[in-house]
Amino acid sequence: MSQKTGRFAILEQFLADGMHYMFGNPGTVEQGFLDALGSYPNLKYILTLQETIALMTADGYARATQRPTLVQIHSTPGLGNTIGALYQAMRGHSPLVVIGGDAGLRFQGLDAQMAGDLVAFAKPVTKWAAMVKDPRSLLRVLRQAIKIAATPPMGPVYVCLPEDITDAPSVETVRPTSLPSTRTIPDEGLLEKAAELLLNGNKPMVYIGDGIAYSGAQAELTAVAELLGAEVWSADAGEVNISLEHPLYQGSTGHMFGYHSKPIASKGDVNLVCGTYILPEVFPELGDIFAPGAKTVHIDLNAYEIAKNHPVDLGLVSDPKLTLAKLADLLGQRMTPEQRQQAAQRLAQIGKAKQEKKQAQLEQDRALKGKVPLHFSSFMEELATQLLPETIVFDEALTNSPPISRYLSFTEPGSYFLTRGGSLGVGIPGAIGVKLANPNRPVWGFTGDGGAMYTIQALWSAARHNVDAKFVICNNSSYRLLQLNVSAYWQERDIPRHDFPLSFDLSKPTINFAQLARSLGVEACRVEVPKDIAPAIAKAVAHPGPFLIDLVLEGDVHPELVGVRCGQ
């Protein structure tokens, strides 16, 4: 019997590490190990039509499983196609193991077709990148990659597999990758200092990110927040790190502008930051954001993020779950009856204000009900009556996101995934990945028309693999987020309000997403008037397979101007 070659050994390594899906788009220099896939039926290939789709579908799967997830891409052009999606995964700490081919080490001195410094391409948008240069280290390098991807702070890795390496005989033993434990806890004295700092404040604030979810620390975080009676704000988060229904949870700090976040950040006289960094805006504040004299405790497994932009009084590189559990014990032991009473009063006041704000929003929604063009809140109100409680949502609705969490209840980890990282287009492929990870739960993905057009071909993959996810396109015929951002730009510079740039306007020609979906094998319908909302949802719920709703919403657009103005 001939000796097993690397193209078979790598697949056995992936299976040894519990990987049962390979998300990919095939290329010639990967043909050897893709051909070998037929010998391993437990490793299923999810075919996508472009590398970005493979990355973003895998990102959804990795977020839902919190496990290293395998992606296959083509060489230089394929890696180039994935750069934006890799950036998204890196910002979101998604543990993707990305493999790509190369014609072979023996050709690298020839500057041949598709030659390129692939590792250099990948390094800025990955946690780690490498090329295998000796067949005797093929599996060793893959195990290094898997370990690095899966160790907090998690992130995508890239490994280039030259064809002459994977065609060479394999001499290594296949064995599961050794993953180090990061369940670490600070010295007792440091935890006591943290408790003292937090209890000395009269206005505690808590800022959290997805380090909470990755550590499984939701219960511990909630206990600390309740003991303190502190407002809880998400910062750079896309998971359910605390029940979104909890009276202390207040939503997210600003994403785009630092001046939106600063009034929040400057409220407290003591701040607890856990599992995130401060703060993740595109245009952040350059000066101090915390109140003068405020104390800050920062807990994270990612030492780089602690005190990266703003000073902290106590930084703890440790596991959020263990650290918060011990911190809750210490707070409980040290709190005076007066402090407990004050915390309870704050909790009641914060919860009451949150409920009053929600009721005001619902009143505004009721005033819009029945109007044409439609408002998204009308759709969500009806959807809430038809979805099962165990439904999972992947949310890339962006400007239409607020009604989703206003009408649906997300209390458990793994029930809601919000886009993160800044790249458009993850809504459809992300929902496909989440559904593959949760085959027995309903999954709905929301995106906008702009984001959908980045990755619309992902619907073909849903049809091919019969992924029973449902998709909603919030179709306002525009880049609404850009319209909001340029409005802020005008206001900052005292520029009089005027028509939005036509480059933000997608109204002409009309994009009919229902027709697009059907052309890609996905059943769909288009909803433009209130009476069609309930039947469309019912049809989607009942349909045995992927289904898309093209929801036509109100928008500030001017199709009559497109093609009329010079340069527009």
C-alpha positions as CSV (number, residue, x, y, z in Angstrom):
1,M,0.0,0.0,0.0
2,S,1.4,3.4,-0.9
3,Q,2.1,5.8,1.9
4,K,-0.6,8.3,2.8
5,T,0.0,11.8,1.5
6,G,-0.6,15.2,3.1
7,R,-3.8,15.8,1.2
8,F,-5.4,13.0,3.2
9,A,-3.6,13.6,6.5
10,I,-4.8,17.2,6.8
11,L,-8.4,16.1,6.5
12,E,-7.9,13.5,9.2
13,Q,-6.4,16.2,11.4
14,F,-9.4,18.4,10.9
15,L,-11.7,15.5,11.9
16,A,-9.5,14.8,14.9
17,D,-10.2,18.3,16.0
18,G,-13.9,18.0,15.7
19,M,-14.3,19.9,12.5
20,H,-17.2,18.4,10.4
21,Y,-17.8,21.3,8.0
22,M,-15.4,22.9,5.5
23,F,-16.8,26.2,4.1
24,G,-15.2,26.9,0.8
25,N,-14.9,27.9,-2.8
26,P,-12.7,25.6,-4.8
27,G,-9.6,26.4,-6.8
28,T,-7.2,24.5,-9.0
29,V,-4.3,24.5,-6.5
30,E,-6.6,23.0,-3.8
31,Q,-7.8,20.2,-6.1
32,G,-5.8,17.5,-4.4
33,F,-7.3,17.7,-0.9
34,L,-10.7,18.6,-2.3
35,D,-10.6,15.4,-4.3
36,A,-9.6,13.5,-1.2
37,L,-12.7,14.8,0.7
38,G,-14.7,12.1,-1.0
39,S,-13.0,9.6,1.3
40,Y,-14.2,11.4,4.4
41,P,-18.0,11.6,4.5
42,N,-18.0,13.0,8.0
43,L,-16.3,16.2,6.7
44,K,-19.0,18.0,4.7
45,Y,-18.1,20.6,2.1
46,I,-20.4,23.7,2.1
47,L,-20.0,25.1,-1.4
48,T,-20.2,28.9,-1.7
49,L,-19.9,30.9,-4.9
50,Q,-17.2,33.4,-3.7
51,E,-14.6,33.3,-0.9
52,T,-16.3,36.1,1.1
53,I,-19.4,34.0,1.4
54,A,-17.3,31.1,2.7
55,L,-15.7,33.3,5.4
56,M,-18.9,34.9,6.5
57,T,-20.9,31.7,6.7
58,A,-18.1,30.1,8.7
59,D,-18.1,33.2,10.9
60,G,-21.7,32.6,11.8
61,Y,-21.1,28.9,12.5
62,A,-18.0,29.7,14.7
63,R,-20.0,32.3,16.6
64,A,-22.8,29.8,17.3
65,T,-20.5,26.9,18.3
66,Q,-17.6,28.9,19.8
67,R,-15.3,26.3,18.2
68,P,-12.5,26.5,15.5
69,T,-14.2,26.5,12.1
70,L,-12.6,25.4,8.9
71,V,-12.6,27.6,5.7
72,Q,-11.0,26.8,2.4
73,I,-10.1,29.5,-0.1
74,H,-8.2,29.8,-3.3
75,S,-4.7,31.2,-3.6
76,T,-3.8,34.8,-4.4
77,P,-7.1,36.1,-5.9
78,G,-9.1,34.1,-3.4
79,L,-7.2,35.4,-0.4
80,G,-7.7,38.9,-1.9
81,N,-11.4,38.4,-2.1
82,T,-11.5,37.5,1.6
83,I,-9.6,40.5,3.1
84,G,-12.7,42.4,4.2
85,A,-14.4,39.3,5.7
86,L,-11.2,38.4,7.5
87,Y,-11.1,41.8,8.9
88,Q,-14.6,41.3,10.2
89,A,-13.7,38.0,11.7
90,M,-10.5,39.5,13.3
91,R,-12.5,42.4,14.9
92,G,-15.1,39.9,16.1
93,H,-12.5,37.4,17.5
94,S,-13.9,34.6,15.4
95,P,-11.8,31.4,15.6
96,L,-11.6,30.7,11.9
97,V,-9.0,28.3,10.5
98,V,-8.5,29.4,6.9
99,I,-6.5,27.2,4.5
100,G,-5.6,28.2,1.0
101,G,-3.5,26.5,-1.7
102,D,-0.5,27.5,-3.7
103,A,0.9,26.0,-6.9
104,G,4.0,24.8,-5.0
105,L,7.2,25.8,-3.4
106,R,9.2,24.8,-6.5
107,F,7.5,27.5,-8.5
108,Q,8.0,30.4,-6.1
109,G,11.2,31.7,-7.8
110,L,9.4,32.1,-11.1
111,D,6.9,34.9,-10.4
112,A,4.4,32.7,-12.1
113,Q,0.7,33.3,-12.6
114,M,-1.1,33.8,-9.3
115,A,2.2,34.2,-7.5
116,G,2.1,36.4,-4.4
117,D,3.3,36.8,-0.8
118,L,0.2,35.1,0.6
119,V,1.3,35.2,4.2
120,A,2.0,39.0,3.9
121,F,-1.5,39.4,2.4
122,A,-3.1,37.7,5.4
123,K,-1.1,39.0,8.3
124,P,-2.8,42.4,8.8
125,V,-6.3,40.8,9.0
126,T,-5.5,37.6,10.9
127,K,-4.3,36.7,14.4
128,W,-1.5,34.5,12.8
129,A,-0.5,33.5,9.3
130,A,2.0,31.0,8.0
131,M,3.0,28.8,5.0
132,V,3.9,25.2,5.4
133,K,7.4,24.8,3.9
134,D,8.2,21.1,4.8
135,P,5.9,18.1,4.6
136,R,7.3,16.9,7.9
137,S,5.7,19.9,9.7
138,L,2.4,19.9,7.8
139,L,0.2,18.8,10.7
140,R,2.3,20.5,13.2
141,V,1.7,23.9,11.6
142,L,-2.0,23.1,11.3
143,R,-2.2,22.3,15.0
144,Q,-0.4,25.5,15.8
145,A,-3.0,27.4,13.7
146,I,-5.9,25.7,15.4
147,K,-4.5,26.3,18.9
148,I,-3.9,30.0,18.1
149,A,-7.3,30.5,16.6
150,A,-9.1,28.9,19.6
151,T,-7.0,30.5,22.4
152,P,-8.4,33.7,23.8
153,P,-8.4,36.3,22.5
154,M,-9.6,34.1,19.6
155,G,-9.3,35.1,16.0
156,P,-8.9,34.0,12.4
157,V,-5.6,32.3,11.3
158,Y,-4.4,31.6,7.7
159,V,-2.3,28.7,6.6
160,C,-1.0,28.4,3.0
161,L,-0.7,24.8,1.8
162,P,1.5,24.5,-1.3
163,E,0.5,21.6,-3.5
164,D,3.8,19.9,-3.5
165,I,3.6,19.8,0.3
166,T,0.2,18.2,0.4
167,D,1.2,15.8,-2.4
168,A,4.2,14.6,-0.4
169,P,4.1,11.5,1.9
170,S,2.8,12.3,5.4
171,V,5.1,11.1,8.2
172,E,3.3,12.8,11.2
173,T,0.9,11.2,13.6
174,V,-2.7,12.6,13.5
175,R,-3.7,13.7,17.0
176,P,-6.1,16.3,18.5
177,T,-4.7,19.8,19.0
178,S,-3.7,20.6,22.5
179,L,-5.6,23.7,23.7
180,P,-4.3,25.5,26.8
181,S,-6.7,26.5,29.5
182,T,-7.2,30.2,30.1
183,R,-9.3,29.7,33.2
184,T,-7.1,32.0,35.3
185,I,-8.0,34.1,38.3
186,P,-6.1,37.1,39.9
187,D,-4.4,37.1,43.2
188,E,-6.9,37.5,46.1
189,G,-5.4,40.8,47.1
190,L,-6.1,42.2,43.6
191,L,-9.7,41.0,43.7
192,E,-10.2,42.6,47.1
193,K,-8.8,45.9,45.7
194,A,-11.3,45.6,42.8
195,A,-14.2,45.1,45.2
196,E,-13.1,48.1,47.3
197,L,-12.8,50.4,44.2
198,L,-16.3,49.3,43.0
199,L,-17.9,49.8,46.4
200,N,-16.5,53.2,46.9
201,G,-18.6,54.7,44.1
202,N,-22.1,56.1,44.2
203,K,-22.7,55.8,40.4
204,P,-21.2,52.5,39.2
205,M,-21.2,51.8,35.4
206,V,-20.5,48.4,33.7
207,Y,-19.2,48.0,30.1
208,I,-19.2,44.6,28.6
209,G,-18.2,42.8,25.4
210,D,-18.2,39.3,23.9
211,G,-15.4,38.2,26.2
212,I,-18.4,37.6,28.6
213,A,-20.1,35.2,26.1
214,Y,-16.8,33.4,25.2
215,S,-16.1,32.8,28.9
216,G,-19.7,31.8,29.6
217,A,-19.9,34.5,32.3
218,Q,-23.4,35.8,31.7
219,A,-24.7,34.7,35.1
220,E,-21.6,36.0,37.0
221,L,-21.8,39.4,35.2
222,T,-25.4,39.7,36.0
223,A,-24.8,39.0,39.7
224,V,-22.1,41.7,39.9
225,A,-24.3,44.2,38.1
226,E,-27.2,43.6,40.4
227,L,-25.1,43.8,43.5
228,L,-23.7,47.2,42.3
229,G,-27.0,48.4,40.9
230,A,-25.1,49.5,37.8
231,E,-26.1,50.4,34.3
232,V,-24.8,47.8,31.9
233,W,-23.7,48.9,28.4
234,S,-22.4,46.8,25.5
235,A,-19.3,48.0,23.8
236,D,-18.0,46.2,20.7
237,A,-20.4,43.3,21.4
238,G,-22.5,41.1,19.2
239,E,-23.6,38.3,21.6
240,V,-26.1,38.0,24.4
241,N,-23.7,38.9,27.3
242,I,-26.6,39.7,29.6
243,S,-30.3,39.2,29.1
244,L,-31.4,42.1,26.8
245,E,-34.5,42.2,28.9
246,H,-32.7,42.8,32.2
247,P,-33.6,46.1,33.8
248,L,-30.0,47.1,34.1
249,Y,-29.1,46.5,30.5
250,Q,-29.2,49.8,28.5
251,G,-28.0,48.8,25.0
252,S,-24.9,49.7,23.2
253,T,-22.5,52.7,23.3
254,G,-22.0,54.6,20.1
255,H,-20.6,52.7,17.1
256,M,-19.7,55.6,14.8
257,F,-19.1,58.8,16.9
258,G,-17.3,59.2,20.2
259,Y,-19.6,62.1,21.1
260,H,-22.5,59.7,21.3
261,S,-20.6,57.5,23.8
262,K,-19.0,60.2,25.9
263,P,-22.2,61.2,27.8
264,I,-22.6,57.5,28.8
265,A,-18.9,57.0,29.7
266,S,-18.7,60.1,31.8
267,K,-21.8,59.3,34.0
268,G,-20.1,57.0,36.4
269,D,-17.7,57.6,39.3
270,V,-16.6,54.0,39.1
271,N,-16.4,51.8,36.0
272,L,-16.1,48.1,35.5
273,V,-15.0,47.1,32.0
274,C,-15.1,43.4,31.2
275,G,-14.5,41.4,28.0
276,T,-14.1,44.4,25.7
277,Y,-12.2,47.6,25.1
278,I,-13.0,51.3,25.5
279,L,-14.4,52.4,23.1
280,P,-15.1,51.0,19.6
281,E,-16.2,54.0,17.6
282,V,-15.1,54.8,14.1
283,F,-14.5,58.5,15.1
284,P,-13.6,58.1,18.9
285,E,-13.0,60.9,21.4
286,L,-9.4,61.9,21.4
287,G,-9.6,63.2,25.0
288,D,-10.6,61.6,28.3
289,I,-14.0,59.9,28.3
290,F,-14.5,59.1,31.9
291,A,-15.5,61.6,34.6
292,P,-12.7,63.4,36.4
293,G,-11.6,61.3,39.4
294,A,-13.6,58.2,38.3
295,K,-12.0,54.8,39.0
296,T,-11.9,52.0,36.5
297,V,-11.4,48.3,36.8
298,H,-10.8,46.4,33.6
299,I,-11.0,42.5,33.4
300,D,-10.1,40.7,30.2
301,L,-8.1,37.8,28.8
302,N,-6.8,40.1,26.1
303,A,-4.0,42.1,27.8
304,Y,-3.6,44.3,24.7
305,E,-7.1,45.8,25.2
306,I,-6.6,46.8,28.9
307,A,-5.8,50.5,29.1
308,K,-5.2,50.6,25.4
309,N,-6.8,54.0,24.9
310,H,-7.7,55.2,28.4
311,P,-6.0,54.6,31.8
312,V,-7.4,52.2,34.3
313,D,-6.8,52.0,38.0
314,L,-6.7,48.2,38.1
315,G,-6.2,45.9,35.1
316,L,-6.7,42.2,35.5
317,V,-5.7,39.7,32.8
318,S,-7.9,36.9,33.8
319,D,-10.9,34.8,32.9
320,P,-14.2,36.8,33.2
321,K,-16.3,33.9,34.5
322,L,-14.0,33.0,37.4
323,T,-13.0,36.6,38.2
324,L,-16.6,37.9,38.2
325,A,-17.8,35.0,40.3
326,K,-15.1,35.7,43.0
327,L,-15.8,39.4,42.7
328,A,-19.5,38.8,43.3
329,D,-18.6,36.9,46.5
330,L,-16.4,39.6,47.8
331,L,-18.9,42.3,47.0
332,G,-21.6,40.4,48.8
333,Q,-19.4,39.9,51.9
334,R,-18.3,43.6,52.0
335,M,-21.5,45.5,51.2
336,T,-23.1,47.3,54.1
337,P,-26.9,47.3,54.5
338,E,-26.9,50.9,53.3
339,Q,-24.9,50.0,50.2
340,R,-27.3,47.2,49.4
341,Q,-30.3,49.5,49.8
342,Q,-28.7,52.1,47.5
343,A,-27.9,49.5,44.9
344,A,-31.5,48.2,45.0
345,Q,-32.8,51.7,44.6
346,R,-30.6,52.3,41.6
347,L,-31.7,49.0,40.1
348,A,-35.4,50.0,40.5
349,Q,-34.8,53.5,39.1
350,I,-32.8,52.2,36.1
351,G,-35.4,49.5,35.4
352,K,-38.3,51.9,35.6
353,A,-36.6,54.4,33.2
354,K,-35.9,51.6,30.7
355,Q,-39.5,50.4,30.8
356,E,-40.8,54.0,30.3
357,K,-38.4,54.5,27.4
358,K,-39.6,51.2,25.8
359,Q,-43.3,52.2,26.2
360,A,-42.6,55.6,24.5
361,Q,-41.0,53.7,21.6
362,L,-44.0,51.4,21.3
363,E,-46.3,54.4,21.2
364,Q,-44.3,55.8,18.4
365,D,-44.5,52.5,16.6
366,R,-48.3,52.4,17.0
367,A,-48.5,55.8,15.3
368,L,-46.7,54.4,12.3
369,K,-48.8,51.2,12.0
370,G,-50.6,50.8,8.8
371,K,-48.7,53.4,6.9
372,V,-47.3,53.0,3.4
373,P,-44.4,52.8,2.7
374,L,-44.1,50.4,5.5
375,H,-42.1,50.9,8.7
376,F,-40.1,48.0,10.1
377,S,-41.7,48.1,13.5
378,S,-45.0,47.0,11.9
379,F,-43.4,43.9,10.5
380,M,-41.6,43.1,13.8
381,E,-44.8,43.5,15.8
382,E,-46.5,40.8,13.7
383,L,-43.4,38.6,13.5
384,A,-43.2,38.4,17.3
385,T,-46.6,36.8,17.3
386,Q,-45.6,34.0,14.9
387,L,-42.1,33.0,15.9
388,L,-41.4,30.1,18.3
389,P,-39.6,31.1,21.6
390,E,-36.5,29.1,20.6
391,T,-35.9,31.1,17.4
392,I,-32.4,32.4,16.9
393,V,-31.8,35.7,15.1
394,F,-28.8,36.9,13.2
395,D,-29.1,40.7,12.9
396,E,-27.4,42.8,10.3
397,A,-30.4,45.2,10.0
398,L,-28.2,48.1,11.1
399,T,-30.5,51.2,11.2
400,N,-33.5,48.8,11.5
401,S,-32.0,46.8,14.3
402,P,-33.8,48.5,17.3
403,P,-37.3,47.1,16.6
404,I,-35.9,43.6,16.5
405,S,-34.9,43.6,20.1
406,R,-37.9,45.7,21.0
407,Y,-40.4,43.0,19.9
408,L,-38.4,39.8,20.3
409,S,-37.0,38.7,23.7
410,F,-33.3,37.6,23.8
411,T,-32.5,36.4,27.3
412,E,-30.3,33.3,26.7
413,P,-26.7,33.0,25.2
414,G,-26.8,31.9,21.6
415,S,-30.2,33.3,20.8
416,Y,-29.1,36.5,19.1
417,F,-26.1,37.5,17.1
418,L,-25.5,41.1,16.1
419,T,-23.1,42.0,13.2
420,R,-19.8,43.3,14.3
421,G,-16.5,44.3,12.7
422,G,-17.7,46.9,10.2
423,S,-18.0,44.9,7.0
424,L,-21.3,44.8,5.2
425,G,-22.9,41.6,3.9
426,V,-22.7,39.1,6.8
427,G,-26.5,38.9,7.4
428,I,-27.4,36.2,4.9
429,P,-24.3,34.0,5.2
430,G,-24.1,34.5,8.9
431,A,-27.6,33.1,9.3
432,I,-26.8,30.1,7.2
433,G,-23.8,29.3,9.4
434,V,-25.9,29.7,12.6
435,K,-28.6,27.4,11.2
436,L,-26.0,24.7,10.3
437,A,-24.8,24.9,13.9
438,N,-28.4,24.7,15.2
439,P,-30.3,22.4,12.8
440,N,-33.2,21.9,15.3
441,R,-34.0,25.6,16.0
442,P,-35.6,28.2,13.7
443,V,-33.1,30.8,12.5
444,W,-34.0,34.1,11.0
445,G,-31.4,36.4,9.4
446,F,-32.0,40.2,8.9
447,T,-30.0,42.4,6.6
448,G,-30.5,45.6,4.5
449,D,-30.7,45.9,0.8
450,G,-27.2,47.4,0.6
451,G,-25.6,44.7,2.7
452,A,-27.6,41.9,0.9
453,M,-26.1,42.9,-2.4
454,Y,-22.6,42.3,-1.1
455,T,-23.4,38.6,-0.6
456,I,-26.7,37.8,-2.2
457,Q,-25.2,34.7,-3.9
458,A,-25.1,33.1,-0.4
459,L,-28.8,32.2,-1.1
460,W,-27.6,29.7,-3.7
461,S,-25.6,27.9,-1.0
462,A,-28.7,27.8,1.3
463,A,-30.7,26.2,-1.5
464,R,-28.0,23.8,-2.5
465,H,-27.5,22.5,1.0
466,N,-31.2,22.9,2.0
467,V,-30.4,25.1,4.9
468,D,-33.8,25.9,6.4
469,A,-33.1,29.5,7.4
470,K,-35.4,32.5,6.8
471,F,-34.2,35.8,5.5
472,V,-35.6,39.3,5.7
473,I,-34.3,42.1,3.5
474,C,-35.0,45.5,5.0
475,N,-35.3,47.2,1.7
476,N,-35.3,51.0,2.0
477,S,-33.6,51.4,-1.4
478,S,-30.7,53.3,0.2
479,Y,-27.6,53.2,2.3
480,R,-29.6,54.5,5.3
481,L,-26.6,54.4,7.7
482,L,-24.6,56.7,5.4
483,Q,-27.5,59.1,5.2
484,L,-27.5,59.3,9.0
485,N,-23.7,59.7,9.2
486,V,-23.6,62.5,6.6
487,S,-26.4,64.2,8.5
488,A,-24.1,64.2,11.5
489,Y,-21.3,65.5,9.4
490,W,-23.4,68.4,8.2
491,Q,-24.5,69.2,11.8
492,E,-20.9,69.1,13.1
493,R,-19.8,71.6,10.4
494,D,-22.9,73.8,10.4
495,I,-23.6,72.8,6.8
496,P,-27.3,73.4,5.9
497,R,-29.3,70.2,5.4
498,H,-29.8,69.3,1.7
499,D,-30.5,66.3,-0.5
500,F,-28.4,63.2,0.3
501,P,-25.7,62.3,-2.2
502,L,-27.2,60.1,-4.9
503,S,-24.4,57.6,-4.3
504,F,-26.3,56.7,-1.2
505,D,-29.5,56.1,-3.3
506,L,-30.2,52.5,-4.5
507,S,-33.7,53.2,-5.8
508,K,-33.0,53.1,-9.6
509,P,-33.1,50.6,-11.0
510,T,-35.3,48.8,-8.6
511,I,-33.8,45.7,-7.0
512,N,-36.4,43.0,-6.6
513,F,-35.0,40.6,-4.0
514,A,-37.8,38.1,-4.3
515,Q,-37.0,37.6,-8.0
516,L,-33.3,37.4,-7.2
517,A,-33.9,34.8,-4.5
518,R,-36.0,32.6,-6.8
519,S,-33.3,32.7,-9.4
520,L,-30.9,31.3,-6.8
521,G,-33.2,28.5,-5.8
522,V,-34.8,30.2,-2.7
523,E,-38.6,30.6,-2.4
524,A,-39.5,34.3,-1.7
525,C,-42.2,36.9,-1.6
526,R,-42.2,40.7,-1.7
527,V,-44.1,42.7,0.9
528,E,-45.1,46.3,0.2
529,V,-48.4,46.9,2.1
530,P,-49.6,46.1,5.7
531,K,-52.1,43.4,4.7
532,D,-49.4,41.3,3.2
533,I,-47.2,41.2,6.3
534,A,-48.9,38.4,8.3
535,P,-49.4,36.0,5.3
536,A,-45.8,36.4,4.2
537,I,-44.5,35.5,7.7
538,A,-46.8,32.6,7.9
539,K,-45.7,31.4,4.5
540,A,-42.0,31.7,5.5
541,V,-42.6,29.8,8.8
542,A,-44.4,27.0,7.1
543,H,-42.0,26.6,4.1
544,P,-39.7,23.5,4.4
545,G,-36.5,25.2,3.3
546,P,-34.9,28.6,3.0
547,F,-37.3,31.5,2.4
548,L,-36.7,35.2,1.8
549,I,-39.0,38.1,2.5
550,D,-38.3,41.3,0.5
551,L,-39.7,43.9,2.8
552,V,-40.1,47.2,1.1
553,L,-39.7,50.0,3.7
554,E,-39.9,53.8,3.7
555,G,-36.8,55.6,2.5
556,D,-35.5,59.0,1.6
557,V,-34.7,58.3,-2.1
558,H,-35.0,60.2,-5.4
559,P,-35.1,57.8,-8.4
560,E,-36.3,60.7,-10.5
561,L,-32.8,62.4,-10.1
562,V,-30.7,59.4,-10.9
563,G,-29.2,59.8,-14.3
564,V,-30.3,63.5,-14.5
565,R,-27.6,65.1,-12.4
566,C,-24.2,65.2,-14.0
567,G,-21.9,62.6,-12.4
568,Q,-24.7,61.0,-10.5
